[in-house]
Amino acid sequence: MEKTLSTSPEHRSGLSQLIRSLGPGIMMAAAAVGGSHLVASTKAGAIYGWQLVILILLVNLLKYPFFRAGVQYTMGTGQSLIQGYSNLGRGYLWAFTILNVISAIVNTAALLLFSGSLLSYFLPFELAMLPVCILVLGVCIAILFAGHYKALDRLSKTIMTVLTITTVAALVIAASNGSVAPADYQAPSPWTLAAIGFLVVTMGWMPAPIEISSITSLWLKSQCKKQTVTAKSALFDFNVGYIGTAILAIVFVALGALVIHGSGTELSASGIGFSHQLVSIYASTIGEWSRYLVAIIAFFCIFGSTITVIDGYSRAIEESQRLLQNKPENSPKAFQVWVIIVSVSAISIIAFFVKALMPMLDFAMVMAFVTTPIFALLNYLLVSKTELPAELQLSKRLKALSILGLVYLFGFLALFIWWKWLM
């Protein structure tokens, strides 16, 4: 077992140090606040009004212990969660690696299309989607290669700050105008068989796939090499990011409920189409001046997800490769190689297989959703069975919440299998 990272009382610092230590948790939030918030949360409000607010909060609560495990395990052992999976058996590591390669390529392609389509709002001339996506990707790669963790850390904080300010501003304006739904409007019920598909996607990916916890642990491990990090500051950073994503999810639900719900607008089935539709609906409801405000919110939201996903998945794949090859240290060149492989593969999908993108994305979502309970269980086993410092151990309340969360995840998986293949 590697050396435990600094958690002793004499290394604990005040609030200013906690704020300076913000990093991996904010980057996790930037990765999470993408399609699941901009599209799924807004659609939840647009279709069902306020009916899913409690469920979204409940899902975030039930998944909390499994995302938190990344901080607990890394701060307590000095190892990443991926190393923990390797310790449990190479089969788990191989399964994790294969899933990550698929998810990295397909999700990067989808997010690049999102970013490119939204960036086109700000271009003074028309440009085909492929060059725009290449432009976005080039900026992402330049930032990652120029500064790696430090550059991404700063960018994530900037993006989340701008995103939060602009989103709250849009909500305040929408709330002051009131809901557009007629007083006698009857919203459809989300508690029907017809709504199961929407609930599965929304709840299964809220706030993000649990595999993101392993990426967070890698970012935390990288941060610990560059500055003093304590258990208290690491947990503070994680809680700020995680709670922030839950709050933003509700804000997007509120925007959908106030601006679109009951308006009679038929929502686009595709995420990219819906993001364009969202901008137009806000502009016509709040005022034409808000078009660029909403476009900025959407672009920063998706661009932040794009760059953090490229970095995070590439780090995770490189770490898996290192462990599978029994190499003692991580290789910056190997990380850069995987960034290039993921990026080129994603652009290739956009260039040659754009019509197959949605089926591939559906496949990646099903794979991630099916494996989510398994990774949640692995995270729970790692944290509960590993000797950790007292401040990092699972409390009785967190253990109870973990058990409840596992029941929810495996139960939801059973419901999904029944709906998808048996109904």
C-alpha positions in Angstrom: 0.0 0.0 0.0 1.3 3.5 -0.8 2.0 6.1 1.7 -1.1 7.7 3.2 -1.6 11.4 2.1 -1.4 14.1 4.7 -4.4 14.0 7.0 -2.9 14.9 10.4 -4.5 17.7 12.5 -1.4 19.9 12.3 -1.7 20.1 8.5 -5.3 21.3 8.6 -5.8 24.9 7.6 -8.4 27.6 7.7 -11.1 28.6 5.3 -8.7 30.4 3.0 -6.6 27.3 2.5 -9.8 25.3 1.8 -10.8 27.7 -0.9 -7.3 27.6 -2.4 -7.5 23.8 -2.4 -10.6 23.7 -4.6 -9.8 21.7 -7.7 -10.8 18.0 -8.4 -14.4 18.5 -7.0 -14.9 21.6 -9.2 -13.5 19.6 -12.2 -15.9 16.8 -11.4 -18.7 19.3 -11.4 -17.6 20.7 -14.8 -17.6 17.1 -16.2 -21.0 16.3 -14.7 -22.8 19.5 -15.6 -23.2 18.8 -19.3 -25.9 16.8 -21.1 -27.4 15.5 -17.9 -28.1 19.0 -16.7 -28.5 21.2 -19.8 -30.6 18.7 -21.7 -32.0 16.1 -19.2 -32.8 18.4 -16.3 -34.2 21.1 -18.5 -36.4 18.6 -20.3 -37.5 17.2 -17.0 -38.8 20.7 -16.1 -40.1 21.3 -19.6 -42.2 18.1 -19.8 -43.2 17.4 -16.2 -42.9 20.8 -14.5 -41.8 20.5 -10.9 -42.8 16.9 -10.4 -39.2 15.4 -10.6 -37.4 17.9 -8.3 -37.6 15.7 -5.2 -36.6 12.6 -7.2 -33.5 14.4 -8.7 -32.4 15.5 -5.2 -33.0 12.0 -3.9 -30.9 10.4 -6.7 -28.0 12.8 -6.0 -28.2 12.0 -2.3 -28.3 8.2 -2.9 -25.2 8.4 -5.2 -23.2 10.6 -2.9 -21.3 7.9 -0.9 -20.1 6.3 -4.1 -18.6 9.5 -5.6 -17.2 10.4 -2.2 -15.4 7.1 -2.1 -12.8 8.4 -4.6 -11.7 11.1 -2.1 -11.8 8.7 0.9 -9.8 6.0 -0.8 -7.2 8.3 -2.4 -6.6 10.4 0.6 -6.5 7.3 2.9 -4.2 5.1 0.8 -2.4 7.4 -1.7 -3.8 5.2 -4.5 -6.4 5.9 -7.1 -9.7 4.0 -7.2 -8.4 2.3 -10.4 -5.5 0.9 -8.4 -8.1 -0.3 -5.9 -10.0 -2.1 -8.7 -6.7 -3.7 -9.8 -6.1 -4.9 -6.2 -9.5 -6.6 -6.3 -8.6 -8.4 -9.5 -7.4 -7.9 -13.1 -10.8 -8.9 -14.4 -12.3 -5.8 -12.8 -9.5 -3.7 -14.2 -10.0 -5.0 -17.8 -13.8 -4.4 -17.6 -13.2 -0.9 -16.4 -10.6 -0.2 -19.1 -12.8 -1.5 -22.0 -15.8 0.5 -20.7 -13.7 3.7 -20.4 -12.3 3.4 -23.9 -15.8 3.1 -25.4 -17.2 5.9 -23.2 -14.3 8.2 -23.8 -14.5 8.1 -27.6 -18.3 8.2 -28.0 -18.9 10.8 -25.3 -16.1 13.0 -26.6 -17.7 12.9 -30.1 -21.1 13.8 -28.7 -19.8 16.6 -26.6 -17.7 18.0 -29.5 -20.9 18.1 -31.6 -22.7 19.9 -28.8 -19.8 22.4 -28.3 -19.4 23.0 -32.1 -23.1 23.6 -32.6 -23.3 26.1 -29.8 -20.1 27.8 -30.8 -21.6 28.4 -34.3 -23.9 31.0 -32.6 -21.0 33.3 -32.1 -19.2 32.9 -35.4 -19.8 35.8 -37.8 -19.8 33.4 -40.8 -21.2 30.0 -41.6 -18.8 27.1 -41.2 -19.4 23.3 -41.6 -19.7 21.4 -38.4 -16.6 19.3 -38.8 -14.1 22.3 -38.9 -15.9 23.9 -35.9 -15.6 20.7 -33.9 -11.9 20.5 -34.9 -11.5 24.1 -33.7 -13.0 23.2 -30.3 -10.9 20.1 -30.0 -7.8 22.0 -30.9 -8.4 24.5 -28.1 -9.0 21.6 -25.6 -5.8 19.8 -26.6 -3.8 23.0 -26.5 -5.0 23.8 -22.9 -4.3 20.2 -21.7 -0.9 20.0 -23.3 0.2 23.5 -22.1 -0.6 23.1 -18.5 -2.2 19.7 -17.8 -3.8 19.7 -14.3 -3.0 23.3 -13.4 -4.5 24.8 -16.6 -7.6 22.5 -16.4 -8.0 23.4 -12.8 -8.1 27.1 -13.5 -10.3 26.7 -16.5 -12.8 24.6 -14.6 -13.1 27.1 -11.8 -13.7 29.9 -14.4 -16.3 27.9 -16.3 -18.2 26.9 -13.2 -18.2 30.5 -11.9 -19.5 31.9 -15.2 -21.9 29.1 -15.6 -23.4 29.6 -12.1 -23.7 33.4 -12.4 -25.3 33.3 -15.8 -27.6 30.4 -15.0 -28.9 32.0 -11.8 -29.3 35.3 -13.7 -31.5 33.6 -16.3 -33.5 31.9 -13.5 -34.2 35.2 -11.8 -35.4 36.8 -15.0 -37.6 33.8 -15.8 -39.0 33.8 -12.3 -39.9 37.5 -12.4 -41.8 36.9 -15.6 -43.7 33.9 -14.1 -44.6 30.6 -15.7 -45.8 30.5 -19.3 -48.1 27.5 -18.6 -51.8 28.3 -18.6 -53.5 28.1 -15.2 -55.6 25.1 -16.2 -52.7 23.2 -17.8 -52.5 19.5 -16.8 -48.9 18.2 -16.9 -48.3 14.6 -18.0 -47.4 12.2 -15.2 -43.8 10.9 -15.0 -45.0 7.9 -13.0 -46.2 5.8 -16.0 -44.7 3.1 -18.2 -44.3 5.5 -21.1 -42.0 7.7 -19.0 -39.7 4.9 -17.8 -37.2 5.5 -20.7 -36.9 9.2 -19.8 -36.5 8.4 -16.1 -33.9 5.8 -16.7 -31.7 8.2 -18.7 -32.2 11.1 -16.4 -31.8 9.3 -13.1 -29.2 6.9 -14.3 -26.9 9.7 -15.5 -27.6 12.2 -12.6 -25.2 13.8 -11.8 -22.8 11.6 -13.8 -21.8 8.0 -14.3 -20.2 6.7 -11.1 -17.0 5.9 -13.1 -16.3 9.6 -12.9 -15.4 9.0 -9.2 -12.3 7.1 -10.4 -11.3 10.1 -12.6 -11.8 12.4 -9.6 -9.5 10.3 -7.6 -6.8 10.7 -10.3 -7.2 14.5 -10.4 -6.9 14.5 -6.6 -3.8 12.4 -6.7 -2.3 14.8 -9.2 -3.3 17.8 -7.1 -1.6 16.2 -4.0 1.8 16.1 -5.9 1.6 19.9 -6.5 0.3 21.3 -3.2 -0.6 20.3 0.4 -3.9 18.6 0.5 -5.6 17.4 3.7 -8.5 15.1 4.2 -10.6 18.1 5.4 -9.8 20.2 2.3 -10.3 17.3 -0.1 -13.7 16.5 1.3 -14.6 20.3 1.4 -13.7 20.5 -2.3 -15.7 17.4 -3.2 -18.8 18.6 -1.3 -18.7 22.0 -2.9 -18.5 20.4 -6.4 -21.1 17.7 -5.7 -23.6 19.9 -3.9 -23.1 22.5 -6.6 -24.1 20.1 -9.4 -27.2 19.1 -7.5 -28.3 22.7 -7.1 -27.6 23.5 -10.7 -29.7 20.5 -11.7 -32.6 22.0 -9.9 -31.9 25.4 -11.4 -32.2 23.9 -14.9 -35.4 22.0 -13.9 -36.8 25.4 -12.8 -35.8 27.0 -16.1 -37.5 24.3 -18.0 -40.6 24.5 -15.8 -40.9 28.3 -16.0 -40.0 28.9 -19.7 -41.0 25.8 -21.7 -43.5 23.8 -19.6 -47.0 24.2 -20.9 -46.0 26.4 -23.8 -47.2 23.8 -26.4 -43.7 23.6 -27.9 -42.7 20.2 -29.3 -39.3 19.3 -27.9 -36.5 18.1 -30.2 -35.5 14.4 -29.6 -31.8 15.1 -30.2 -29.7 16.8 -27.6 -28.1 19.2 -30.1 -31.4 20.1 -31.6 -32.8 20.7 -28.1 -30.0 23.0 -27.2 -30.7 25.2 -30.2 -34.4 25.0 -29.5 -33.7 26.0 -25.9 -31.8 29.1 -26.9 -34.6 30.2 -29.3 -37.4 29.5 -26.8 -35.6 31.6 -24.1 -35.0 34.4 -26.5 -38.7 34.6 -27.5 -39.9 34.3 -23.9 -37.5 36.4 -21.9 -36.4 38.7 -24.7 -34.3 38.6 -27.8 -31.4 40.2 -25.9 -31.1 36.9 -23.8 -30.3 34.8 -26.8 -26.5 35.2 -26.3 -26.8 34.9 -22.5 -28.5 31.5 -22.9 -26.1 30.5 -25.6 -23.1 31.4 -23.4 -24.6 29.3 -20.6 -25.0 26.3 -22.8 -21.6 26.6 -24.5 -19.7 27.0 -21.3 -21.6 24.1 -19.8 -20.8 21.7 -22.7 -17.3 23.0 -23.4 -16.4 22.5 -19.7 -17.7 18.9 -19.9 -15.8 18.3 -23.2 -12.3 19.3 -21.9 -12.7 17.6 -18.5 -14.0 14.4 -20.2 -11.1 14.3 -22.6 -8.6 14.8 -19.7 -10.3 12.5 -17.2 -10.9 9.6 -19.5 -7.4 9.8 -21.0 -5.9 9.8 -17.5 -8.0 6.8 -16.5 -7.1 4.8 -19.6 -3.4 5.7 -19.1 -3.6 4.6 -15.5 -5.3 1.3 -16.5 -2.6 0.7 -19.1 0.2 1.3 -16.5 -1.4 -1.1 -14.1 -2.0 -3.8 -16.8 1.6 -3.5 -17.9 2.9 -3.4 -14.3 4.8 -0.2 -14.8 5.8 1.7 -11.6 5.1 5.3 -12.7 2.7 7.2 -14.9 4.0 8.5 -18.2 3.1 12.0 -19.4 3.8 10.9 -23.0 1.3 8.0 -22.6 -1.3 10.4 -21.3 -0.8 12.7 -24.3 -0.9 9.7 -26.7 -4.3 8.7 -25.2 -5.6 12.3 -25.5 -4.7 12.1 -29.2 -6.2 8.7 -29.7 -9.4 9.6 -28.1 -9.6 12.9 -29.9 -8.8 11.5 -33.4 -11.3 8.7 -32.8 -14.0 11.1 -31.8 -13.4 13.4 -34.8 -13.4 10.3 -37.1 -16.8 9.4 -35.8 -18.1 12.9 -36.5 -16.5 12.9 -40.0 -17.5 9.4 -41.2 -20.1 8.0 -38.8 -22.2 10.9 -37.8 -25.4 9.1 -38.6 -24.4 6.3 -36.3 -23.5 8.6 -33.4 -26.9 8.4 -31.6 -26.9 4.5 -31.7 -23.3 4.5 -30.4 -24.2 7.0 -27.7 -27.2 4.9 -26.7 -24.9 1.9 -26.5 -22.4 3.8 -24.3 -25.2 5.0 -22.1 -26.6 1.5 -21.7 -23.1 0.1 -20.9 -22.4 2.8 -18.3 -25.8 2.4 -16.8 -25.6 -1.4 -16.5 -22.2 -1.2 -14.9 -23.0 1.7 -12.6 -24.3 -0.5 -9.7 -21.2 -2.7 -10.0 -18.8 0.2 -9.7 -20.9 1.6 -6.9 -20.5 -1.7 -5.1 -16.8 -1.9 -5.8 -16.3 1.7 -4.4 -18.3 0.7 -1.3 -16.2 -2.4 -0.7 -12.9 -0.6 -1.2 -13.8 2.1 1.4 -15.5 -0.2 3.9 -12.8 -2.9 3.8 -9.7 -0.7 3.6 -8.1 0.6 6.8 -8.5 4.4 6.6 -7.8 7.2 9.0 -10.8 7.9 11.3 -11.8 11.1 9.5 -12.0 9.2 6.2 -13.9 6.1 7.4 -17.5 5.5 6.6 -19.8 6.7 9.4 -22.9 4.8 10.4 -25.0 7.2 8.5 -22.9 7.0 5.4 -23.0 3.2 5.6 -26.8 3.2 5.8 -27.0 5.6 2.9 -24.6 3.4 0.9 -26.8 0.3 1.5 -29.9 2.3 0.5 -28.1 3.6 -2.6 -27.0 0.1 -3.6 -30.6 -1.1 -3.3 -31.8 1.8 -5.4 -29.1 1.3 -8.1 -29.6 -2.5 -8.5 -33.4 -2.0 -8.3 -33.3 0.7 -11.0 -31.1 -1.6 -13.1 -33.7 -4.4 -12.7 -36.4 -2.0 -13.8 -34.4 -0.9 -16.8 -33.7 -4.5 -17.9 -37.4 -5.3 -17.5 -38.5 -2.2 -19.5 -35.8 -2.6 -22.2 -35.9 -6.3 -22.9 -38.7 -8.0 -21.1 -41.7 -5.7 -21.2 
